[in-house]
Amino acid sequence: MSQARTTLDERAATPPAGPPTPVDETAPGSSRVTVIRPATRWPHLDVPELWHYRELLWTLVWRDVVVRYKQTFLGIAWAILVPAFTALVYIVIFGKFADFPDGGLHYAVLVVGGVLPMQYFASSLTGSSMSLANNLQLVTKVYFPRALLPLAAVIVPMVDLVVGLPVLVTVMWIYESFPQGWEVLLAPAFLALALVAALGAGFFLSALNVRYRDVRYVIPVLLPVLPLVSGVIYEVSELPTKWQWVLSLNPMTTVVSGWRWAVVDAVPPDPAQAAVGVAVALAMFLVGLTVFRATEPKFADTI
């Protein structure tokens, strides 16, 4: 009897079985569950998933930075020489012989101030448009958010931009053209606008390049034209008004004008025209992301 009473007491002390306790998948040590669903055609970025793969993103960025200057004699010094030589050619040809408007700045300051953001955009556009085709093995054999490839391609040129800043600082020091007020705080915002425009175009062109390899031949044709229609070699505000509005449809016109206003005390961009440039950049991003997401399920089969 005592043994039976003890068994009954133990059963009474045992709490009744209830529903299982939910597991917090974000807790340390818990396994991550990936649910595979059909890709939506609406433009969206899965930010939590991108954050989960952030180490892969930085690995891709670091790999591209290293490969860019691997086995080169001058190494990362090319990030200084390229904008310097480009600006020198513009200064000699367009400043001395064409006599383009400079907006009250010394022409060297005007050109160098426009070359740096333009070089960033051109490099970002080239890298992001080829990001899927250049990573064939990753796209076809390993799962990861494909948006990481164009995203990494627009981050890498930021390193070249930072390294090339001494060229601009040197020219600013020689001609004593420095920012005069709070507008210098907006310089990163204009670079962010260039990133958004480059990423949107990169989404679109990289998805297009998976099916049509003509993209790699079209981009080198378009890149030399960009400085001519973005105000790199002249001051946009001194053009006729109708042409200012036409050029405002190019987001890089807003980027170049805004960057020079913030950094070298140039003429501020017209707010209405700048708003047009921002709107076009956002539209480019949404259209590019829509095309990228719609064609993403077929990347591995088509590429």
C-alpha positions in Angstrom: 0.0 0.0 0.0 2.7 2.4 0.8 4.4 1.8 -2.5 1.1 2.4 -4.4 0.5 5.5 -2.4 3.9 6.8 -3.3 3.3 6.2 -7.0 0.0 8.0 -6.9 1.7 10.9 -5.1 4.4 11.1 -7.8 1.7 11.2 -10.5 -0.2 13.9 -8.7 3.0 16.0 -8.4 3.7 15.7 -12.1 2.1 18.6 -14.1 -0.3 17.6 -16.8 1.0 17.6 -20.4 0.1 20.8 -22.2 0.8 22.3 -25.6 4.5 22.4 -26.7 6.4 25.5 -25.8 7.1 27.6 -28.9 10.7 27.8 -29.9 12.2 31.2 -30.5 14.1 30.8 -33.8 16.1 34.0 -33.1 17.5 32.7 -29.8 21.2 31.7 -29.8 21.7 28.1 -30.7 18.3 27.6 -32.4 18.2 26.4 -36.0 17.0 28.7 -38.7 14.0 27.5 -40.7 13.8 28.5 -44.4 10.4 28.3 -46.0 10.5 28.1 -49.8 7.7 29.8 -51.5 7.1 30.9 -55.1 8.8 34.3 -55.7 6.5 37.2 -55.7 6.5 39.5 -58.7 6.0 42.7 -56.6 9.2 44.8 -56.0 10.5 44.1 -52.6 13.7 43.4 -50.8 13.7 40.7 -48.1 15.7 42.8 -45.6 15.8 40.2 -42.8 17.1 37.6 -45.2 19.7 40.0 -46.6 20.8 40.8 -43.0 21.1 37.0 -42.3 23.5 36.7 -45.3 25.4 39.9 -44.4 28.7 38.0 -43.9 28.4 36.6 -47.5 27.8 40.2 -48.7 31.0 41.5 -47.1 32.9 38.4 -48.4 31.8 39.2 -51.9 32.7 42.9 -51.4 36.2 42.0 -50.1 36.7 39.5 -52.8 36.0 42.0 -55.6 38.2 44.7 -53.9 41.1 42.3 -53.8 40.6 40.9 -57.3 40.3 44.4 -58.8 43.9 45.3 -58.0 45.4 41.8 -57.8 48.7 41.4 -59.8 48.8 45.1 -60.7 52.0 47.1 -60.3 50.5 50.2 -58.9 47.7 48.4 -56.9 45.1 50.6 -55.3 46.9 53.7 -56.6 44.9 53.3 -59.7 41.9 54.6 -57.7 43.8 57.9 -57.6 45.3 57.9 -61.1 42.1 57.1 -63.0 40.1 60.2 -61.8 43.2 62.4 -62.0 43.9 61.5 -65.6 40.3 61.7 -66.6 39.9 65.1 -65.1 43.1 66.3 -66.7 41.8 65.3 -70.2 38.5 67.1 -69.5 40.3 70.2 -68.3 42.6 70.4 -71.2 40.1 69.7 -74.0 36.8 71.2 -72.7 38.2 73.9 -70.4 41.0 75.3 -72.6 39.5 74.8 -76.1 35.8 74.5 -75.7 35.4 77.1 -73.0 32.5 75.5 -71.2 30.7 77.4 -68.4 32.2 76.9 -65.0 29.6 78.6 -62.7 32.1 80.9 -61.1 34.4 78.1 -60.0 37.9 77.4 -61.3 37.3 74.9 -64.1 39.7 72.3 -62.5 37.6 72.3 -59.3 34.3 72.0 -61.3 35.6 69.0 -63.3 37.3 67.1 -60.4 34.2 67.6 -58.3 32.0 66.0 -61.0 34.4 63.2 -62.0 34.5 61.4 -58.7 30.7 60.7 -58.4 30.5 59.9 -62.1 33.4 57.4 -61.8 31.6 55.8 -58.9 28.3 55.5 -60.9 30.0 54.2 -64.0 31.9 51.5 -62.1 28.8 50.5 -60.1 26.7 50.3 -63.2 29.3 48.1 -65.0 29.8 45.8 -62.0 26.2 45.4 -61.1 25.0 44.7 -64.7 27.6 41.9 -65.0 27.2 40.6 -61.4 25.0 37.6 -62.2 26.9 36.5 -65.4 30.3 36.8 -63.6 29.2 34.6 -60.7 27.8 31.7 -62.8 28.9 29.0 -60.3 27.3 30.7 -57.3 24.0 31.4 -59.1 23.6 27.8 -60.5 24.8 25.7 -57.5 24.3 27.6 -54.2 21.2 29.2 -52.6 21.5 32.7 -51.4 19.6 36.0 -52.1 20.5 36.8 -55.6 20.1 40.5 -54.8 23.4 40.3 -52.9 25.4 40.2 -56.1 24.2 43.6 -57.6 24.3 45.1 -54.1 27.9 44.0 -53.5 28.8 45.4 -57.0 27.6 48.9 -56.0 29.4 48.9 -52.7 32.8 48.0 -54.0 33.4 51.3 -56.0 32.8 53.2 -52.7 36.4 52.1 -51.8 37.7 53.7 -55.0 35.7 56.9 -54.3 37.2 57.2 -50.8 40.7 56.5 -52.0 40.3 59.1 -54.8 39.1 61.9 -52.5 42.7 63.2 -52.0 42.6 64.3 -55.6 39.6 66.5 -54.9 41.0 67.8 -51.6 44.3 68.7 -53.4 42.5 70.7 -56.1 40.3 72.4 -53.5 43.4 73.4 -51.5 45.2 74.7 -54.5 42.3 76.9 -55.6 40.9 77.6 -52.1 37.5 76.2 -52.8 36.0 74.8 -49.7 32.4 74.2 -48.4 31.1 77.2 -46.7 28.1 75.9 -44.6 25.9 73.1 -43.5 25.4 71.8 -47.0 28.5 69.7 -46.6 26.4 67.4 -44.4 24.3 66.5 -47.5 27.3 65.1 -49.5 26.6 61.5 -48.4 22.9 61.9 -49.4 23.8 62.7 -53.0 26.2 59.7 -53.1 23.3 57.6 -51.7 21.2 58.8 -54.6 23.9 57.7 -57.0 23.9 54.3 -55.3 20.1 53.9 -55.6 20.2 54.8 -59.3 23.1 52.5 -60.0 21.5 49.6 -58.0 18.1 50.1 -59.8 19.9 50.1 -63.2 22.0 47.2 -62.1 19.0 45.1 -61.1 17.4 45.7 -64.5 20.5 45.1 -66.6 21.8 42.1 -64.7 18.5 40.4 -65.1 18.4 41.3 -68.8 22.0 40.1 -69.2 21.1 36.6 -68.1 19.0 36.2 -71.2 20.6 38.6 -73.6 24.4 39.0 -73.5 24.2 42.1 -75.6 24.3 44.1 -72.4 28.0 43.7 -72.0 28.5 45.4 -75.4 26.0 48.2 -74.9 27.3 49.5 -71.6 30.8 50.5 -72.8 29.0 52.5 -75.6 26.8 54.4 -73.1 29.4 55.2 -70.4 31.4 57.8 -72.4 28.2 59.7 -73.0 27.1 59.9 -69.4 29.5 62.8 -68.4 28.3 64.8 -71.3 24.6 64.6 -70.2 25.3 64.8 -66.4 27.0 68.2 -66.1 30.4 66.8 -65.3 32.3 69.2 -67.7 30.0 72.2 -67.4 27.7 74.0 -65.0 24.1 73.0 -65.6 22.7 76.2 -64.1 24.2 78.3 -66.9 22.4 76.4 -69.7 19.1 77.5 -71.1 16.2 76.6 -68.8 14.6 74.0 -71.2 17.8 72.1 -71.4 18.2 72.1 -67.6 14.8 70.4 -67.3 15.8 67.9 -69.9 19.0 67.0 -68.1 17.2 66.8 -64.8 15.6 63.5 -66.1 19.1 62.1 -65.6 19.5 61.4 -61.9 23.3 61.8 -62.2 22.7 65.5 -63.0 21.3 65.9 -59.6 24.0 63.9 -58.0 26.8 65.8 -59.7 25.3 69.2 -59.1 24.4 68.4 -55.5 27.8 66.9 -54.7 29.6 69.9 -56.0 27.3 72.3 -54.1 28.0 70.3 -50.9 31.7 69.8 -51.3 33.2 72.6 -53.3 30.7 75.5 -52.7 29.3 75.4 -56.3 25.9 76.7 -57.4 23.1 74.8 -55.5 20.9 72.6 -57.7 17.4 73.9 -58.4 15.0 72.2 -55.9 12.3 71.3 -58.5 14.8 69.9 -60.9 16.5 68.0 -58.1 13.1 66.5 -57.1 12.7 65.3 -60.7 16.1 63.6 -60.5 15.3 61.9 -57.2 11.9 60.7 -58.5 13.5 59.2 -61.6 16.2 57.4 -59.5 13.4 55.9 -57.3 11.5 54.9 -60.4 14.6 53.2 -61.8 15.1 51.3 -58.6 11.5 50.1 -58.5 11.4 49.1 -62.1 14.8 47.4 -61.9 13.8 45.5 -58.7 10.5 44.4 -60.3 12.2 43.0 -63.3 14.8 41.3 -61.2 12.3 39.7 -58.8 10.1 38.6 -61.7 12.9 36.8 -63.6 14.8 35.6 -60.5 13.3 32.1 -60.5 14.7 31.4 -64.0 18.2 32.7 -63.4 19.8 29.2 -62.8 18.1 27.7 -65.8 18.7 30.5 -68.2 22.2 31.7 -67.4 
